[in-house]
Structures are given as structure tokens and as C-alpha cells.
Amino acid sequence: MSHYRRPARAALAATLTACLTAGTAMADEMSHGMEHMATDTQPARPIADSIARLEADKEGLRMSLETRELTPGHVTTAWWVIMTNPSACSATPCPADDVIGRAAEVGTQIAFADGAVNAPDGTASFAAYLPAGAVPHGWYNQDVPDPTKAEIHLVLNDHGPLIAEITSSMLTSYRGGCSDASLPPPFPDRAKADGIAGPNHCALIQDAIFVQPK
């Protein structure tokens, strides 16, 4: 089923990669590896042979990433997690308690970036562009006025095995395919209503954190 989105995503990835490689006079590329997100019992762990790239300028944000160590056949979505006022965070990088718990103070905006069905070898790639300004489908009522001053986290969400009847929802929303029990209680209602519910256990699994130079 992954071929339903592969051509469009591959074309977008190629375009964005070319832009990121070439660079512009207004934006510098930042890149580093992905990591497995820390849990209550495990620290964050780097993922070998993975790469996340971010380019920010006054016009918007561009990202591309290639990662591995995913569950084959599961659906994974990528998300922009943006703190527009990172100086208000209690630490650098901005901790999760601030990102969600103090969203208004730190200027959090969270929005969909891309989705994929993981390959049989546990790999997937993602690419996206987010223009500066209003974010119509974001989780919060927060604009992104100047992307060059924001802290950006690229976060991957595992939606569990593909459910054919709700493929589109799983590939393009936060809760597509996910059970109520697997949605973190602190997340806003807008996030929990985004997509068609399902039986799968969903979880945030990988991220790349970009703290831009001041």
C-alpha cells in the first residue's frame, strides 16, 4: 500500500533535498542524526545511518529525513514541533513539559509534516515545507512569525500496522488508527480529534532536535 504516496513524496523529497544541498543566501542547512526518544526507563539513543536536515529562513521551514529501526509495515507520520519563543523554555532544548504543558508561554505550534508506510527493512523517508505565518491545521492557535528564531523538533509517531480501510487517515493525521488509550492525556483535544480512531497502540518514537543559533 505504500506506493499510494511514494511518487509524490519521492518527488517532494528530491526537490527539497536539492534545495537543502544547494542552500540559499538567506538560510543555512542544519543536519544531524535521528534518535530514539527517551522513555521513563530508557535514555535517548542515536540511530546509526540516519539523517535529518532542516533549513529555516524568513519565508518558512524545509525538512527532509531518512531513518531506520522502524517496525516494518507500520505507518509513521512526521510532525513539526515548533517553539516560537524558546527563550521562555526552562531548559535548552525545550523539554516536553514545556512544549505541551506551557504551550502558550513558549509559543508552541505542532503540525503534520509527512507520512509513510515503513519499508520491509524498517526504513522510511520524509520531506515537508511549512511556510511562515499562520498554521491553519496546527494544534494550537499560534503563528510562526519568524522561523529563524524558533526551536524545531522533528518528531515521528508510530501508528501501528496499516489498516487498509483508513489508510489516508493514518498517513495524514495524528490519531489515525490509534486507540484512545494510546493518546497521551496532556495532548490538546484538537490533536486527539485529528483522524479516524482505530485499535492500534500509537507512540512517539523518534526525533531530531534543532536549536538555531541566536
N, C-alpha and C positions, 0 to 999 in steps of 0.2 A: 504493500500500500504506500510505501514511502515515495514511489515515483510520482504520486499525485502532486507533490510540492517540489520535487527535486529540480525540474528545469528552471522554474522561476527563482528558486533560492540559489541555484548554481550561478545563474546569470547575475543576480544581485551580488553574490559573494565575489565574483570575478571583477565586477565594476568597482566595488568598494575596496577590494584588495589592491587594484591598480591605483586608486586614489591614495590609499594609505601608503603604498610603496613610493609613489611619486612625491607626496607631500604637497603643501601649498605654502605661500608666503605668510599666511595667517595662522596656520595650525601645524603643530608638531605631533608626530605619532609617538604614542607610548605603547609598550608591549611587554608582556611577561607571561609566565605560565599560569595555567589554571590550578586550582587546589580543591580537594575535598573539604567541604565546610566542617568546621569544628562542631562537635556534639557535646552532650553532657559527659560523655565517657571517653571521647577521642579528640585529640587536638587536630587542627587543620593539617592536611597532608598534601604536599605538592604532587602534581600529576606529570610524570615524565612525558616528553614529546608532545606536550600541549602548548597552545599559544593563544593569547587574547590580545587584540590590537584595538586601540582607541585613538581617535582623532577628534579634537574639540576646537571649534572656533566660534566666532560671534554668531554664525549662522545656524550651528547645530552640532550634533554628535554623530559620529560614524564608528561603527564597530564591526569587527569580524573575529571569529574564534573557531579553532578546531580543537576538539578534546577527545578523550578516550576514557576507558574504565567505566563506561556506562553499561547498563543492562541491555543486552541485545533485544530488539523488538519492542522495547518500551518507548513511549512518547516522551520527549523532553522539550520544554519551552524555555526560551531565554528571555530575561527581563532586565530592563533598565531600572536601577535603583539609584536615585539621584538625590543628593543633599545639596540644595542651593545655598544654604547658609552653614557650611561645615565648621565655621569658627564657633558656632554655638554647641557643637558636639562636645561631650565630656572627655573624649579622647580622640586620637588620630591613629588609625582610621576610625570613622564614626561607628560606635558599637550598635548592635542590634536593638538594645533597649532604647537608644536614642532614635534610631531610624524609624521605628514604629511607635514607641511609647512617647516620644517627644517630636512627633512629625511636624507639628506646626512651628515649633521653635527652630528646628534645624532645616526647615523648608523641604521636607521630603516629597518627592514625586516618584511613583512606581508605575511603569507602563510596559506593555508587551513589546518584545523586540522581534522574535522569530520562533519557529517551531520545527521539529524534525522527528522522524522515526529513527531510532538508533540502528546503525548497521549491525550485521551479524558479528562483527569483530568488536562491538562496543564503542565505536567511534561515531561522532556527529560533528557537523559544522553549522555555523550560524552567521548571519550578517544582517545589519539593520542600520537605518538612518533615522534620527529624531531631530526635527527642526526646533530651533529655539522658539520660545514664546509659550502659548497655551498648549496644553496636552489634553485634547478632548476626551480621550479614553483612559486617562490616568486614574489611579486610586484616590488621589487627593485633589483638592481644589488649589493647586499650586502650579504656577507658571515656571518655566525655566528661562529666566531673562538673559542670563549670561553663562553659557555652558563652560566657558573657560575658567570660571570661578567655582565650579561645582565639584564635589567629590562624587565619583561614579563607581558603582559596583555592578558588575555583570553577573547575574545570578541564574542558575539553571534549576528548573523544577521538574522532577520525575513524576509523570502521570500514570505510571504503571503500564501494563500491556495494552496495546492498541485495541480499541473496541470499534469494530467497523461501522456500526450504526451512528456513532458520534465522532467520527474521525476529524471532521472540520473543527468541532468544538475543542477537542483535545489538543489540536495543533495550534490553536489561536486564542486560547483563554487560560485563565489561572486555574479554575476548578473543574475544567472539562475532564470527565471520567473519575473524579475524586469523590470519595466518601466524605460525609460531614465530619466524621470522627478524625479524619486526617488533616483537617484545616486548622491551622494554629488559631487559638481563641483571640489573640490580640489583633489579628488582621482585620481591616475595616470591612463593613458589610458589602461595600462595592466590590471588593475582591472576591468575597465568598459567593456573590451572585453572578460572577463573571464566568459563564459557561454552563454546560449540562452536567448535572451530577451523575456519578457512576459508583461502582463498587470498589474501585481501586484505592489502595493506600498511596497517597502522594506525599512527596517530601522535597524540600530544598536540598540539593546535593552538592553542587559545585559553585565556585565563584572566582572572580578576578576583581581585585580592588585597585582603583586608580585614584591616587591623591595627587592633584595637579600642583605644580609649583606656584607659590604665591608671588 
